[in-house]
């Protein structure tokens, strides 16, 4: 995903990026390369020739891509919902760039006359560079802003596109197009997360006969996660936009500083949510490691805030066993559980972490005096957005549950007493044949 990383760097200062692009559309290497391809294809910038499938050919394409269309529906609905009130189109293309499904208000962007409809070709060879067509051409996520479009007709739009892959082959692309004044670079991250989930679902469906259900994410929960996350990300976006508008009409430095501070807070919340989403879909390879150094590192991280809030944080450990783990994900899962307790304990309290061995398993206990979990939340605590404390993403415990049960093949549960506190139990299988596993992980390729 080099293109995604390159775009992140370029968009660090969004206003600067817009200014540069408007003054020199070919400033970015990716745009210059796409324009060169368009020129070699003989495309006329001022006169795009739109192509449309016949009803018969369109029905054939839809039938051939029925699985992709079905899996993508929920995500397209959610993405479109997050753009309510903004002229937009969320489009799904097949591997050749033909639009096979869409959501939104294409008529507000030109409709069929601008090639914005089902059955239209969005391939680079027909309409020049664009979100879907260029994503298919280069096999990477892409953002095309306004005058970066080779076709003059699309100069008023900003679009992002992400290729959809299965078995290392591109099977389609998803695109979001809006007028340039509504362009937001963070939508690229959201679209990438949606496509990652679509790819995971398609892989699961096609490989389900070869693998047991325990080896996969619960697809319904994952779909609900993405759908809710996309909608939820709209809230801080709306706040950021509102604060930005207020900042533009005031000259009071105190108010401007206050608006900027709140914008940063909202942006940080969005960033945390995106990190949670992407970490779920891109886990590390599991390798045998000791758990204790990781827990000790976590305690070191929380020590200052616990000291400040007069919370006693302790670890009791007698184990040196290894488990097969994704270090970053397991660390984040444990951090999420501890952080939830720390955030609701304002004046004093205690958090104890204990480890013990139970036959072939290690059990980690995280016990707090944070007041317990209400009964109405207990049944859904590990579901996405079941509980959102102030400043939280609502994904922490869902991510912890997925990390422990699906990635590490363990178990997680809790016991709680209202008014007293809660104990979370994490049960993980102890690694066997450690020397052989570690030797295998260090082999030269």
C-alpha positions in Angstrom: 0.0 0.0 0.0 2.8 2.4 -0.9 0.2 4.7 -2.5 -1.7 5.0 0.7 1.5 5.9 2.7 2.5 8.4 0.0 -1.0 10.0 0.1 -0.8 10.2 3.9 2.4 12.1 3.7 1.2 14.4 1.0 -2.0 15.2 2.9 -0.4 16.0 6.2 -1.2 19.6 5.5 -4.5 19.3 3.6 -4.9 23.0 2.7 -1.3 23.1 1.4 -2.1 20.0 -0.6 -5.1 21.6 -2.2 -3.2 24.8 -3.0 -0.4 22.8 -4.7 -2.7 20.6 -6.7 -4.8 23.6 -7.9 -1.7 25.4 -9.1 0.0 22.3 -10.5 -2.2 19.2 -11.0 0.8 17.0 -11.9 2.7 17.8 -8.7 2.2 14.3 -7.5 4.1 11.4 -9.2 1.0 9.2 -9.2 -1.0 11.9 -11.1 1.8 12.5 -13.7 2.0 8.8 -14.3 -1.8 8.4 -14.7 -1.9 11.4 -17.1 0.9 9.8 -19.2 -1.1 6.6 -19.4 -4.2 8.5 -20.4 -2.3 10.4 -23.1 -0.9 7.2 -24.6 -4.4 5.8 -24.7 -5.5 8.7 -26.9 -8.0 10.1 -24.4 -9.2 13.7 -25.2 -9.3 15.7 -21.9 -12.0 18.0 -23.2 -14.1 15.3 -24.8 -14.6 12.1 -22.8 -16.5 9.4 -24.7 -18.6 7.5 -22.2 -19.3 3.9 -22.7 -22.3 1.9 -21.3 -23.1 -1.8 -21.2 -26.3 -3.1 -22.9 -28.9 -4.4 -20.5 -27.9 -7.9 -21.5 -24.2 -7.4 -20.9 -24.9 -5.5 -17.6 -27.1 -8.4 -16.3 -24.3 -10.8 -17.2 -21.7 -8.7 -15.3 -24.0 -8.5 -12.3 -24.5 -12.2 -12.3 -20.8 -12.9 -12.6 -20.1 -10.6 -9.7 -23.1 -11.5 -7.5 -20.9 -12.5 -4.6 -19.0 -9.2 -4.6 -22.2 -7.2 -4.9 -23.9 -9.0 -2.1 -20.9 -8.8 0.3 -20.4 -5.0 -0.5 -24.0 -3.9 0.0 -23.8 -3.2 3.8 -20.6 -1.2 3.4 -22.0 0.9 0.5 -25.2 1.6 2.5 -23.1 2.7 5.5 -20.7 4.8 3.5 -23.6 6.6 1.7 -25.4 7.1 5.0 -22.3 8.9 6.3 -22.5 11.3 3.4 -26.1 12.3 3.9 -26.7 15.9 2.8 -23.7 15.9 0.5 -23.9 15.2 -3.2 -22.1 11.9 -3.6 -21.8 8.6 -5.3 -20.4 5.4 -3.7 -19.7 3.1 -6.7 -18.7 -0.6 -7.0 -16.9 -1.7 -10.2 -15.9 -5.1 -11.4 -12.3 -5.9 -12.3 -12.7 -4.2 -15.8 -14.0 -0.9 -14.4 -17.7 -1.4 -15.2 -20.1 0.0 -12.5 -22.2 -2.9 -11.2 -23.7 -1.2 -8.2 -23.9 2.3 -6.6 -25.4 4.4 -3.8 -25.9 8.1 -3.4 -27.1 11.0 -5.6 -25.3 10.7 -8.9 -27.8 13.0 -10.6 -26.5 15.9 -8.5 -23.0 15.3 -9.9 -24.2 14.9 -13.6 -25.8 11.5 -13.6 -25.7 9.4 -16.8 -24.5 12.4 -18.9 -21.3 12.4 -16.8 -21.1 8.6 -16.9 -22.2 8.3 -13.3 -24.6 5.4 -13.4 -24.8 1.6 -13.3 -23.4 0.0 -16.4 -21.0 2.8 -17.2 -17.3 2.3 -17.7 -14.9 4.0 -15.2 -11.8 2.4 -16.5 -8.8 4.7 -17.2 -8.8 3.8 -20.9 -12.4 5.2 -21.2 -12.7 8.3 -18.9 -9.1 9.0 -17.7 -7.8 8.8 -14.2 -10.4 8.5 -11.4 -10.8 6.7 -8.1 -12.0 3.3 -9.3 -10.2 3.3 -12.7 -6.8 4.3 -11.3 -7.1 2.0 -8.3 -7.7 -0.9 -10.8 -4.8 0.3 -13.0 -2.2 0.5 -10.2 -3.6 -2.0 -7.7 -3.4 0.4 -4.8 -5.7 2.9 -3.0 -5.7 6.3 -4.6 -7.1 9.9 -4.2 -7.7 12.0 -7.2 -8.5 15.7 -6.3 -10.4 18.0 -8.7 -8.0 19.3 -11.4 -5.9 16.1 -11.0 -8.5 14.4 -13.2 -7.3 14.1 -16.8 -10.9 14.5 -18.0 -12.0 18.1 -17.7 -15.6 17.1 -17.0 -14.5 15.7 -13.6 -12.5 18.7 -12.4 -15.1 19.7 -9.9 -15.0 16.3 -8.1 -12.7 14.6 -5.6 -12.7 10.8 -5.6 -11.0 8.1 -3.7 -10.8 4.5 -4.9 -9.6 1.2 -3.4 -9.0 -2.1 -5.3 -10.7 -5.2 -4.0 -8.6 -8.3 -4.1 -9.2 -12.0 -3.6 -6.5 -14.7 -3.8 -4.0 -11.9 -4.8 -6.1 -10.9 -7.8 -8.1 -7.7 -8.3 -11.8 -8.5 -8.6 -13.2 -5.0 -8.4 -12.9 -1.5 -6.8 -14.9 0.8 -4.6 -15.1 4.5 -5.1 -16.4 7.5 -3.3 -16.9 10.8 -5.3 -18.0 14.2 -3.9 -17.6 17.8 -5.0 -14.1 19.1 -4.1 -15.4 21.4 -1.3 -16.6 18.3 0.6 -13.4 16.3 0.1 -11.9 14.8 3.3 -8.7 12.8 3.2 -9.6 10.6 6.2 -12.3 9.0 4.1 -9.5 7.1 2.3 -8.7 5.3 5.6 -12.4 4.5 6.2 -12.8 3.1 2.7 -9.6 1.0 3.1 -11.1 -0.5 6.3 -14.3 -1.3 4.5 -12.5 -3.0 1.6 -10.3 -5.0 4.1 -13.5 -6.3 5.6 -15.1 -7.1 2.2 -11.9 -9.1 1.3 -11.9 -11.0 4.6 -15.6 -11.9 4.1 -15.1 -13.1 0.5 -12.0 -15.1 1.6 -14.1 -16.7 4.4 -17.0 -17.6 2.1 -14.7 -19.2 -0.5 -12.5 -21.1 2.0 -15.2 -22.0 4.5 -15.1 -25.7 3.5 -11.4 -25.9 4.4 -11.4 -24.2 7.7 -13.3 -24.5 11.0 -15.6 -21.6 12.1 -13.3 -20.9 15.1 -10.6 -19.7 12.7 -12.6 -16.8 11.4 -14.0 -13.5 12.6 -17.7 -13.6 13.3 -18.8 -12.1 9.9 -22.1 -10.6 11.2 -20.2 -8.9 14.1 -17.6 -7.7 11.6 -20.2 -6.3 9.2 -22.0 -4.5 12.1 -18.6 -3.2 13.3 -17.8 -1.5 10.0 -21.3 -0.3 9.4 -21.5 1.3 12.8 -18.0 2.7 12.6 -18.5 4.4 9.3 -21.7 6.0 10.7 -20.0 6.8 14.0 -17.0 8.5 12.3 -19.5 11.0 10.8 -20.0 12.5 14.3 -16.5 13.9 14.9 -16.3 14.9 11.3 -19.4 17.1 11.8 -18.0 18.6 15.0 -14.7 19.3 13.2 -16.5 21.0 10.3 -18.6 23.1 12.7 -15.6 24.2 14.8 -13.7 25.1 11.7 -16.6 27.3 10.5 -16.8 29.0 13.9 -13.1 29.6 13.8 -13.4 31.3 10.4 -15.9 33.9 11.6 -14.1 35.0 14.8 -10.9 36.9 15.5 -10.9 36.2 19.2 -7.6 34.3 19.9 -9.0 32.6 23.0 -12.0 31.2 21.0 -9.8 30.2 18.1 -7.4 28.3 20.4 -10.4 26.6 22.1 -11.8 25.6 18.7 -8.4 24.3 17.5 -8.0 22.3 20.8 -11.4 20.7 20.3 -10.7 19.9 16.7 -7.5 18.1 17.7 -9.4 16.1 20.3 -12.0 15.0 17.7 -9.3 14.2 15.1 -7.5 12.1 17.8 -10.7 10.2 18.5 -11.2 9.4 14.8 -7.5 8.3 14.5 -7.9 6.0 17.5 -11.0 4.4 15.9 -9.3 3.9 12.6 -6.3 2.3 14.3 -8.6 -0.1 16.1 -10.3 -1.0 12.8 -7.2 -1.6 10.8 -5.4 -3.5 13.6 -8.3 -6.0 13.6 -8.0 -6.8 9.9 -4.2 -6.8 9.7 -2.9 -9.0 12.6 0.8 -9.9 12.9 2.0 -13.5 12.5 1.9 -15.4 15.8 5.3 -16.3 17.3 6.2 -17.9 20.7 6.9 -15.2 23.3 6.8 -14.7 27.0 3.8 -12.8 28.2 5.3 -11.2 31.3 7.6 -8.7 29.6 4.6 -7.4 27.7 2.5 -7.0 30.9 5.4 -5.4 32.7 5.7 -2.9 29.8 2.0 -2.2 30.0 2.2 -1.5 33.7 5.1 0.9 33.1 2.9 2.7 30.6 0.0 3.1 33.1 2.1 3.8 36.2 2.2 7.6 35.8 -1.5 8.1 35.3 -2.3 5.6 38.1 0.0 7.5 40.4 -1.6 10.8 39.5 -5.1 9.3 40.1 -4.0 7.5 43.3 -4.8 4.1 41.8 -2.7 1.2 43.1 -1.5 -0.9 40.2 0.2 -4.3 40.9 1.3 -7.5 39.2 1.6 -10.9 40.8 3.4 -13.4 38.6 5.0 -16.8 38.9 5.0 -17.9 35.3 7.7 -18.0 32.6 5.7 -19.9 29.9 5.5 -18.8 26.3 2.3 -18.4 24.2 2.0 -18.0 20.4 1.1 -14.3 20.1 0.7 -11.3 18.0 2.5 -9.0 20.4 1.0 -5.7 19.3 -2.6 -7.0 19.3 -2.3 -8.8 22.6 -0.7 -5.8 24.2 -3.4 -3.5 22.9 -6.2 -5.9 24.1 -4.8 -5.9 27.7 -4.3 -2.2 27.5 -7.9 -1.7 26.5 -9.2 -3.6 29.5 -6.9 -1.8 32.0 -7.6 1.6 30.4 -11.4 1.2 30.8 -10.9 0.7 34.5 -8.4 3.6 34.8 -10.8 6.0 33.0 -13.7 5.5 35.4 -11.6 5.6 38.6 -11.1 9.2 39.5 -10.0 9.2 43.2 -8.1 6.1 44.3 -8.9 2.4 43.8 -6.9 -0.7 42.9 -6.1 -2.7 39.8 -4.5 -6.1 40.3 -3.0 -8.3 37.5 -2.4 -12.0 38.4 -1.2 -14.9 36.3 -1.6 -18.6 36.9 -1.2 -21.9 35.1 -4.2 -24.2 34.4 -2.9 -27.4 32.8 -2.0 -26.4 29.2 -3.3 -22.8 29.6 -2.2 -19.5 31.1 -4.8 -17.4 32.8 -4.4 -13.7 33.2 -6.7 -12.0 35.7 -7.3 -8.2 35.6 -9.1 -7.2 38.8 -10.4 -3.7 39.4 -12.4 -1.8 42.0 -14.0 0.5 39.4 -17.6 -0.1 40.5 -18.7 -3.0 38.4 -20.6 -3.3 35.1 -24.4 -2.6 34.9 -26.5 -5.6 34.2 -27.9 -4.1 31.0 -24.4 -4.0 29.5 -23.2 -7.4 30.6 -24.8 -9.4 27.8 -23.4 -7.2 25.0 -20.1 -5.9 26.6 -17.9 -7.5 23.9 -20.0 -6.3 21.0 -18.8 -3.2 19.0 -20.0 0.1 20.4 -21.8 -1.6 23.3 -20.2 0.8 25.7 -18.6 4.2 24.9 -17.1 6.0 27.8 -16.3 9.7 27.3 -13.3 9.9 25.0 -13.4 6.3 24.0 -13.9 4.6 20.6 -16.4 1.9 21.7 -14.2 -0.7 20.0 -11.8 -1.6 22.8 -13.5 -4.6 24.3 -14.7 -5.9 20.9 -11.1 -5.7 19.7 -9.9 -7.5 22.9 -12.5 -10.2 22.5 -11.6 -10.8 18.8 -7.9 -10.7 19.6 -8.1 -13.3 22.4 -10.7 -15.7 20.9 -10.1 -15.6 17.1 -6.5 -14.6 16.7 -5.0 -16.3 19.8 -7.5 -19.2 20.1 -8.2 -18.4 23.7 -11.1 -17.3 25.9 -12.1 -14.1 27.7 -14.9 -13.6 30.2 -15.6 -11.5 33.3 -17.2 -11.6 36.7 -18.6 -8.3 38.1 -20.3 -7.0 41.2 -22.1 -3.7 40.9 -20.7 -1.1 43.3 -17.5 -3.1 43.9 -15.6 -4.0 40.7 -14.9 -6.4 37.9 -12.4 -9.2 37.1 -11.6 -10.0 33.5 -10.1 -13.5 32.8 -8.0 -14.2 29.7 -7.2 -17.8 29.0 -4.5 -18.6 26.5 -3.0 -21.9 25.3 0.7 -22.3 26.3 3.0 -22.8 23.3 4.6 -26.1 22.7 7.7 -27.1 20.7 9.1 -23.6 21.3 12.6 -24.2 20.1 11.4 -25.6 16.7 8.8 -22.8 16.3 11.4 -20.1 17.0 14.0 -21.7 14.7 11.4 -21.8 11.9 10.6 -18.1 12.4 14.2 -17.2 12.0 14.9 -19.2 8.8 16.5 -17.3 6.0 14.5 -17.1 2.8 
